Amino acid sequence: MLTSPAPVHRARTLADALAWRATHPHATVLAGGTDLMVFLELGSANPTSVLDLWGCTELRGISEDGRTLGALTTWTDMVRHPALPVALRDCARTVGAPQIQNRGTIGGNIVNASPAGDSLPMWLVTDATFELASVRGVRQVPASAFWLGYRKTALAPDELLVRVHLHPHAGDRLHYRKVGTRLAQAISKVVLGGRLRIEGGIVTEARVALGSVAPTPIRAHHVEAALLGKPVDPAAAAAVADDIAPIDDIRSTAAYRRTVSANVIRAWLEGEAAA
Ligand SMILES: Cc1cc2nc3c(=O)[nH]c(=O)nc-3n(C[C@H](O)[C@H](O)[C@H](O)COP(=O)(O)OP(=O)(O)OC[C@H]3O[C@@H](n4cnc5c(N)ncnc54)[C@H](O)[C@@H]3O)c2cc1C
């Protein structure tokens, strides 16, 4: 484990964490540390003090009905939870490898706000809400309003992400697909989340979201519009060209991301059309 000279406050309760956060709004929050430790090693994080949440057991785990996930829920917790939709468990299974899945948390993934964060498109397509808390109170922020720009979130300096709320849409079809260099320990080149409601053979609700193709995870509104009001049409995938603004970086090229985004959406829709 890397060390830092910064003093660490180890909170055991949410109340303690929020009270300490209120008086130390510039402290760095530590959950599983799997992102933060990398930043420490790179020198891009130089905390003056650290708020360690790991001991706040009330922030850990998933409600029995699978609707409420504590911010400290790990990917392993998600993989093992029988009430969660299969696509969400599939998503958790693709994060890092077992070591990262045992330690990394959904809260860390969400607040780290990397456009390549694997879970982010899934919170968008499930219309999840994020519960943010401070000593001032609690507010619910929809996932669609949380990521404001590259690694920029709606979290105020004195707030913590405490829970994620899912609002299940019975009968809807949820999909997850990650494209990386290899099956484990790979940061996404493209990540896709999708949800379709099909009534009487007609798509009546569509959510399509992508990661790694813009400064934030994004909804593919043009694809969604092209899907509505008719049977599932794989050709709607082409509309993604109007939704994304990928860049060349060390992991991939913009051209690859454009092509692959359309391909993974088309493959998903072809599967749905044939189902
Ligand atoms: C080898 C390796 C492989 C990885 N593979 C993947 C991958 O495949 N897919 C992927 O998406 N990610 C991957 N990651 C990144 C990382 O593991 C995940 O993003 C993980 O979910 C982060 O959670 P954490 O608890 O470790 O976050 P931490 O490192 O503890 O925190 C991350 C950030 O979030 C803030 N934070 C954490 N929790 C809260 C909270 N409750 N309230 C407010 N702020 C908070 C912290 O201050 C920090 O800025 C990988 C990392 C490593 C080292």
The ligand as an SDF file (V2000), in Angstrom:
LIG
                    3D

 53 58  0  0  0  0  0  0  0  0999 V2000
   -5.8690   -2.2230  -12.0480 C   0  0  0  0  0  0  0  0  0  0  0  0
   -7.1250   -1.3820  -12.1420 C   0  0  0  0  0  0  0  0  0  0  0  0
   -8.1360   -1.7850  -12.9880 C   0  0  0  0  0  0  0  0  0  0  0  0
   -9.2960   -1.0190  -13.0960 C   0  0  0  0  0  0  0  0  0  0  0  0
  -10.2680   -1.4220  -13.9750 N   0  0  0  0  0  0  0  0  0  0  0  0
  -11.3810   -0.6870  -14.1100 C   0  0  0  0  0  0  0  0  0  0  0  0
  -12.3980   -1.0760  -15.0410 C   0  0  0  0  0  0  0  0  0  0  0  0
  -12.2820   -2.1090  -15.7330 O   0  0  0  0  0  0  0  0  0  0  0  0
  -13.5050   -0.2950  -15.1440 N   0  0  0  0  0  0  0  0  0  0  0  0
  -13.6650    0.8380  -14.3990 C   0  0  0  0  0  0  0  0  0  0  0  0
  -14.6910    1.5090  -14.5400 O   0  0  0  0  0  0  0  0  0  0  0  0
  -12.7320    1.2220  -13.4990 N   0  0  0  0  0  0  0  0  0  0  0  0
  -11.6040    0.4980  -13.3390 C   0  0  0  0  0  0  0  0  0  0  0  0
  -10.6400    0.8890  -12.4420 N   0  0  0  0  0  0  0  0  0  0  0  0
  -10.8600    2.1010  -11.6550 C   0  0  0  0  0  0  0  0  0  0  0  0
  -11.4260    1.8660  -10.2290 C   0  0  0  0  0  0  0  0  0  0  0  0
  -11.1090    0.5780   -9.7570 O   0  0  0  0  0  0  0  0  0  0  0  0
  -12.9470    2.0480  -10.1620 C   0  0  0  0  0  0  0  0  0  0  0  0
  -13.3090    3.3100  -10.6570 O   0  0  0  0  0  0  0  0  0  0  0  0
  -13.4620    1.8760   -8.7200 C   0  0  0  0  0  0  0  0  0  0  0  0
  -14.8360    1.6310   -8.7520 O   0  0  0  0  0  0  0  0  0  0  0  0
  -13.1570    3.0870   -7.8620 C   0  0  0  0  0  0  0  0  0  0  0  0
  -13.7170    2.8780   -6.5790 O   0  0  0  0  0  0  0  0  0  0  0  0
  -12.8660    3.1280   -5.2400 P   0  0  0  0  0  0  0  0  0  0  0  0
  -13.7640    2.8560   -4.1260 O   0  0  0  0  0  0  0  0  0  0  0  0
  -11.5960    2.3680   -5.2720 O   0  0  0  0  0  0  0  0  0  0  0  0
  -12.5900    4.6870   -5.4130 O   0  0  0  0  0  0  0  0  0  0  0  0
  -11.4950    5.6080   -4.6630 P   0  0  0  0  0  0  0  0  0  0  0  0
  -10.1800    5.4570   -5.3480 O   0  0  0  0  0  0  0  0  0  0  0  0
  -11.5310    5.4040   -3.2130 O   0  0  0  0  0  0  0  0  0  0  0  0
  -12.1210    7.0400   -4.9930 O   0  0  0  0  0  0  0  0  0  0  0  0
  -12.2540    7.4970   -6.3200 C   0  0  0  0  0  0  0  0  0  0  0  0
  -12.7100    8.9580   -6.2980 C   0  0  0  0  0  0  0  0  0  0  0  0
  -14.0220    9.0680   -5.8090 O   0  0  0  0  0  0  0  0  0  0  0  0
  -14.0810    9.8610   -4.6060 C   0  0  0  0  0  0  0  0  0  0  0  0
  -15.0550    9.1800   -3.7520 N   0  0  0  0  0  0  0  0  0  0  0  0
  -15.1140    7.8430   -3.5270 C   0  0  0  0  0  0  0  0  0  0  0  0
  -16.2180    7.5390   -2.8390 N   0  0  0  0  0  0  0  0  0  0  0  0
  -16.8620    8.6920   -2.5890 C   0  0  0  0  0  0  0  0  0  0  0  0
  -18.0920    9.0150   -1.9250 C   0  0  0  0  0  0  0  0  0  0  0  0
  -18.8700    8.0760   -1.3860 N   0  0  0  0  0  0  0  0  0  0  0  0
  -18.4670   10.3170   -1.8740 N   0  0  0  0  0  0  0  0  0  0  0  0
  -17.6900   11.2860   -2.4300 C   0  0  0  0  0  0  0  0  0  0  0  0
  -16.5320   11.0370   -3.0840 N   0  0  0  0  0  0  0  0  0  0  0  0
  -16.1270    9.7550   -3.1640 C   0  0  0  0  0  0  0  0  0  0  0  0
  -12.6570    9.8790   -4.1000 C   0  0  0  0  0  0  0  0  0  0  0  0
  -12.3760   11.0610   -3.3810 O   0  0  0  0  0  0  0  0  0  0  0  0
  -11.8660    9.8400   -5.4000 C   0  0  0  0  0  0  0  0  0  0  0  0
  -11.8070   11.1230   -5.9670 O   0  0  0  0  0  0  0  0  0  0  0  0
   -9.4450    0.1530  -12.3160 C   0  0  0  0  0  0  0  0  0  0  0  0
   -8.4310    0.5390  -11.4250 C   0  0  0  0  0  0  0  0  0  0  0  0
   -7.2810   -0.2240  -11.3360 C   0  0  0  0  0  0  0  0  0  0  0  0
   -6.1920    0.2020  -10.3790 C   0  0  0  0  0  0  0  0  0  0  0  0
  1  2  1  0
  2  3  1  0
  2 52  2  0
  3  4  2  0
  4  5  1  0
  4 50  1  0
  5  6  2  0
  6  7  1  0
  6 13  1  0
  7  8  2  0
  7  9  1  0
  9 10  1  0
 10 11  2  0
 10 12  1  0
 12 13  2  0
 13 14  1  0
 14 15  1  0
 14 50  1  0
 15 16  1  0
 16 17  1  0
 16 18  1  0
 18 19  1  0
 18 20  1  0
 20 21  1  0
 20 22  1  0
 22 23  1  0
 23 24  1  0
 24 25  2  0
 24 26  1  0
 24 27  1  0
 27 28  1  0
 28 29  2  0
 28 30  1  0
 28 31  1  0
 31 32  1  0
 32 33  1  0
 33 34  1  0
 33 48  1  0
 34 35  1  0
 35 36  1  0
 35 46  1  0
 36 37  1  0
 36 45  1  0
 37 38  2  0
 38 39  1  0
 39 40  1  0
 39 45  2  0
 40 41  1  0
 40 42  2  0
 42 43  1  0
 43 44  2  0
 44 45  1  0
 46 47  1  0
 46 48  1  0
 48 49  1  0
 50 51  2  0
 51 52  1  0
 52 53  1  0
M  END
$$$$
